[in-house]
Amino acid sequence: MRFHRTTTLLLVLLVSCIALFGCKKKDEAPPAEATVTPVETPAPAVTPATVPFKVTSIDLGKAIGPDKKVTEPTTTFGPKDTIYAVVSSEGSGPDVKLTAKWTFGDKGQPVGSEDKTVTPNGSASATEFHASKKSGWPVGHYKVEILADGTSAGTKEFEVKK
């Protein structure tokens, strides 16, 4: 009996080992390393900030060049001089109506007015206005006011001397 008991014990042990190792889960092959390719995202287009239209300066003189800029700035004129007012501006936006209002004396007696429409395109520009009087300007103090769409954008005082 002993032999039978030992054989049975060995047989059970053998079957247990086979079952244990035979049912063992097989090792899966490690996953292949994923290759990560960086995706380049294009930088967003830089849109320049829109600068609204504005008058940057008003220059007076007796003459202008081909670029519409005053060639000899002055605030003193003779009675027979043509007086040029050059309005420098920058920015963009819809059309702007510039008006030059010329006045004489402390009471602001109107002596002339001129309108020009400009189309601001983002770059600096110059708009020329001028005033002259065939009979000659009376001696005294004058002023030119520049309006942009009806709103004052600046003034410049000048004098006519003999």
VOGU-3710 file (C-alpha; in Angstrom, 3 decimals, decimal comma):
1> mrfhrtttll> 0,000/0,000/0,000  2,788/2,122/0,707  3,874/1,944/-2,814  0,528/2,870/-4,012  0,323/5,812/-1,639  3,733/7,147/-2,699  2,922/6,682/-6,343  -0,361/8,443/-5,901  1,337/11,260/-4,053  3,937/11,619/-6,791
11> lvllvscial> 1,295/11,457/-9,450  -0,740/14,226/-7,740  2,391/16,305/-7,328  3,322/15,828/-10,990  -0,169/16,759/-12,209  -0,159/19,786/-9,919  3,169/20,980/-11,320  2,033/20,465/-14,883  -1,195/22,291/-14,176  0,653/25,091/-12,404
21> fgckkkdeap> 3,241/25,658/-15,114  0,976/24,797/-18,013  -1,676/27,299/-16,980  0,828/30,029/-16,334  -0,001/33,115/-18,336  2,437/33,586/-21,172  4,513/36,757/-21,041  3,369/39,150/-23,674  6,017/40,749/-25,783  6,682/44,233/-24,497
31> paeatvtpve> 4,966/46,820/-26,641  7,222/48,442/-29,151  8,222/51,882/-28,057  6,039/54,415/-29,744  7,937/56,966/-31,699  6,705/60,415/-30,886  7,144/62,808/-33,741  6,715/66,365/-32,585  4,065/68,165/-34,583  5,050/71,700/-35,354
41> tpapavtpat> 2,119/73,988/-34,886  2,512/77,094/-36,989  2,738/80,250/-34,947  -0,403/82,346/-35,226  -0,043/85,117/-37,741  0,920/88,327/-36,011  -1,549/90,990/-36,980  -0,212/94,462/-36,413  -2,325/96,427/-34,033  -4,594/98,761/-35,898
51> vpfkvtsidl> -3,723/102,319/-35,096  -6,702/104,647/-35,422  -6,325/107,798/-37,532  -4,756/110,755/-35,777  -3,143/114,050/-36,679  0,485/113,997/-35,531  1,555/117,557/-36,435  0,596/120,776/-38,184  3,439/122,649/-39,860  3,281/126,127/-41,407
61> gkaigpdkkv> 5,550/127,526/-44,089  5,933/129,607/-47,234  6,620/126,634/-49,535  6,229/122,865/-49,753  8,238/120,184/-51,540  7,085/117,389/-53,838  6,489/115,222/-50,761  3,941/117,828/-49,555  6,138/118,688/-46,563  6,945/122,273/-45,561
71> teptttfgpk> 10,419/123,175/-46,887  10,867/126,330/-44,780  8,875/126,207/-41,536  7,847/129,585/-40,163  5,070/131,299/-38,241  5,781/134,785/-39,652  4,562/135,742/-43,122  4,440/138,801/-45,409  1,182/140,261/-46,730  1,655/138,733/-50,236
81> dtiyavvsse> 2,806/135,258/-49,057  0,915/132,050/-49,665  0,576/130,332/-46,302  0,873/126,551/-46,341  -0,406/124,313/-43,553  0,721/120,705/-43,821  -1,163/118,197/-41,696  0,846/115,061/-40,912  -1,203/112,050/-39,897  -0,967/108,328/-39,314
91> gsgpdvklta> -3,234/105,384/-38,718  -5,913/103,571/-40,642  -9,648/103,457/-40,888  -12,442/104,826/-43,028  -12,117/108,058/-45,007  -11,571/111,161/-42,886  -12,669/114,687/-43,821  -9,949/117,172/-42,862  -10,924/120,843/-42,681  -8,609/123,832/-42,386
101> kwtfgdkgqp> -10,340/126,880/-40,873  -8,339/130,100/-41,231  -9,224/132,955/-38,830  -7,964/136,486/-38,175  -7,616/138,419/-34,926  -8,640/137,805/-31,342  -12,306/137,475/-32,292  -11,574/134,677/-34,785  -12,952/136,411/-37,892  -13,171/133,698/-40,596
111> vgsedktvtp> -10,926/134,327/-43,612  -11,183/130,965/-45,341  -11,943/127,293/-45,070  -10,900/124,254/-47,095  -11,928/120,582/-46,941  -9,994/117,521/-48,101  -10,884/113,860/-47,745  -8,066/111,464/-46,886  -8,065/107,670/-46,902  -5,886/106,508/-43,994
121> ngsasatefh> -3,997/103,342/-44,993  -1,832/102,742/-41,935  1,230/104,673/-43,086  2,183/108,252/-42,343  0,843/110,832/-44,765  0,840/114,580/-45,342  -2,119/116,686/-46,459  -1,493/120,211/-47,716  -3,763/123,226/-47,253  -2,932/126,748/-48,344
131> askksgwpvg> -4,346/130,238/-48,183  -3,453/133,344/-50,139  -4,980/136,761/-50,720  -4,376/138,696/-53,954  -4,915/142,039/-52,243  -2,575/140,999/-49,425  -3,100/139,818/-45,868  -3,797/142,510/-43,264  -1,069/142,720/-40,666  -2,001/140,881/-37,483
141> hykveiladg> -2,401/137,549/-35,725  -4,022/134,556/-37,401  -4,809/130,978/-36,601  -5,487/127,825/-38,597  -7,526/125,088/-36,947  -7,518/121,564/-38,360  -10,659/119,484/-37,884  -10,860/115,724/-38,479  -14,458/114,738/-39,204  -15,633/117,888/-37,447
151> tsagtkefev> -13,516/117,417/-34,288  -10,596/119,741/-33,586  -7,281/117,978/-34,198  -5,092/120,985/-33,423  -4,393/124,650/-34,103  -1,401/126,669/-35,197  -1,025/130,413/-34,699  0,903/132,654/-37,058  1,491/136,328/-37,734  1,510/138,548/-40,817
161> kk> 4,024/141,419/-40,670  5,002/144,106/-43,184
//
